Amino acid sequence: MKTSAKRSVSKATLCLGGLCLASLAAVGTANAGCGIDLKSLKSLKPVSGHQQQSVLPAGLMSAVYHPDTAAGALIATDFHDFFPPSIVGLWKFQFSPEVGGDFGTLIWHEDGSEIMISAARDPAAGDVCMGVWKQTGRYTYELNHIAMGHDGPPGGAPSPTYTTLVHLHEYITLDPSGNSYTGTINALIAAGNPANPFDESHVLAQLTGSVTATRVEP
């Protein structure tokens, strides 16, 4: 029992003295050293609302010493390097004039869906549209977005029948801060076909522009 206690104290002393830092870089992805199991860290929630979980790489991380915890003495305190910023959240957006200059708010949901509310359109003509997205790199995303409207003549009342389909493909680059993004937009505008509302064969215009957005913080 005495030998076991001495070994335990010695191990804690190494960690507190900083000597265990050398082992953190060498143990690989299975164990971060001093009782931290990287597999268990993967299940922890990120500290920021717009950070996402990802596979943890080997290396050093900030931690505090808590000898009475079941996690193994060291508790992680900084997840920035392990959970890169995510596009999930509420954003204020602005389209360039080449694609109509629309602006408003949108939400990128964690489940891969997206909802946009346009402030530049008459709600009676249709100001809510939706899309789906996927992540293509550490900071890059693609959005497939469909808008459908009841646009009347310029300056006139919205049409009682479905008139316009707008199909957007956006290619987004998130700033490493996670608080802004920029991207390019390819837009196809087609005349609405009430008999086949998703028909894009009657193309009215094809446009290319850009989008900028800033995160709305809680």
N, C-alpha and C positions, 0 to 999 in steps of 0.2 A: 504493500500500500504506500509506504514511504517513497519507494522508487517511482511508482506511478505518479504520485503527486509532484515529485521533482521534475519529471519529464513534462508534465502539464504546464508548470510554471515556466520552464525553460522555453517551451513553444510560444507561450504568450509573450515572454520577454523578447524573443526574436522578432515577433510581429511589431511590438511596440517600439523596439529599437530600430526598425526599418530594415533589418536584414532579410525579412521575408519578402521584401519587394523584389529581390533578385529572383526568387522562385516564381513570382507571378508571371514574369515574361517567359519562363521556360517550361511551364507545365502544360501549355497548349490549351485547347478548348474544353477539356474535360473538367478541369479544376483550376480555380484562380489562386489557390494556395490559402493556407491558414483557415481551412474549413469552408470557404465559399464555393458552392457548387454552381457552375454556370448554368446547368440545366434548370435549377430552381430559380435563378435570376430571370430566365426567359418568361416566367409566369408573372413577374412583378408588373404593376401598372406604371406607366411613365409619369414623370413628375409634372409634365406640361400637357395641357389639353390638346395641343397641336403637335405632339410627338407620338410616333407610332412604334410598336414593338418590332424588333428585327432579331435576326440571329446574332448572338454576341460573339465578337471576335476575341482572340487571345490578346492579352496585354494588361496594362495597369489601369486601375480605376480608383477614384476617391472612395474611402470608407472610414467608418468610425468603429472603435473597439467597444463591444458590449459583451462582457463575459457571461452574462446571465441569459442570453438569448439562445433559442434553439437553432438559429441559423448558422452557428459555428463561430461566434465571437466577433467577426467583422461584418458590418452591415453597409451595403453600398449606399452612397449619398449623391452621386452625380451620374445621371444616365445620358448626358448629352451626346457622348461619343457612340453610345450603343443604340440610341433611339433617335435617328435623324429626323428633322422636321418633316411633317406630313402636310399635305394640302387639305386635309379634312378640316372643316370649320366654315364660318361665315365670312364672306368677302364683299367689298365694294368694288365694282368693276366699271371699266370704261372701254368701249370699242373705238377704234379709229374711224375717221370720216369715210374711209374707203368701204367700210361695211356698215354704214348707217349712223355711226356715232352713238349707238345705244349705250345706256348706263343704268345702274341699279345695284341690286344685291343678289348674291347667289350663295347656295350652300353646297359644299362637296361633302357627301355623307360617307361614313366609314364603310358602308356596304357596297360602294362603287356606283351609287346613283348621285345625281346632281339636279338641283332645282334653281331656276333663275326667275327673278321678278324684275321686269323692265320698267323703269321709271320714265322712259321716253315714249312709251306707247299708251294709248287710251285703253284702260282696263276693259272697256266694252268690246274692244277689237281683239282682245287676247293679250295679256301682259305676263302670263306665267307659262314657262316652257321647261322641258326636262331633258336630261341626258344621262349617259353612263360613261364612266371613266376607268382607265387602267394606268398603273404606274409602269413606266418603261425604263427607268433608271433611278439613281439615288435622288435626283432632283427633277426628273422629267416625267410628264404625264401626257396622255392623249384623252381628249373628250369627244364623244360622238353625241351631238345635241340636235334635237328636233323641235322646231317651233311651228305652230299652226295658228292661223289668224283669220279674222273676218274684216280685212281691210276694205274700207270703202274708198271712194274717190278722194284725192288730196283735199283736206279741209272739210270733207263731208262726213256724214254719219257712217259708222261701221255697217258693213253689209249684213243682212240677216242670214246669208248663206256663207259657207266656208269658201274662202277665196285664195289663200296663199299658204304654201308650205316652204319653210326655210330650213335647210339642213346644213349644220355647221360641223366642221371638224377642226378642233383646236389642238395645237401642239405647245404645251406649257413648260416653262422652266421656272421652278420655284427658287427664290433667293435662299441661300444657306441659312439666313436668319429665320426663315419660315414665316415672315411677315409680309411678303410681297411676291408677286410673280408677273412675268411677261410671257407673251406667246403670239403665235401667228394663227390666223383664221382663214380657212377656205370655206366659202359660203356658196351654196347652190340655192337659188330661188326659183320655185316652180309654181305654175298656176294650179290652184286647188281643183281637184276633181271630186265632186261630191259622191260620185259613184264608186270611186276608188281613192279614198282620202290620202293614201300614202304613195300615190303615183307621182314620180318625179320626172316623167318623160317630157312634159311640156315646160322646158326650161326657159325662164324669163331672163335670168342673169346668173353669171358666175363671178364671184368677187373674191379678192384676197386682201386682208388687212391685218390688224394687230389688236391685242387686248392687253390691258394692264389692270392690276388689282392689288388692293391692300387688305390685310386681315382686320376684321372687327374683333377687338379684344373684349373679353368679359369684364 
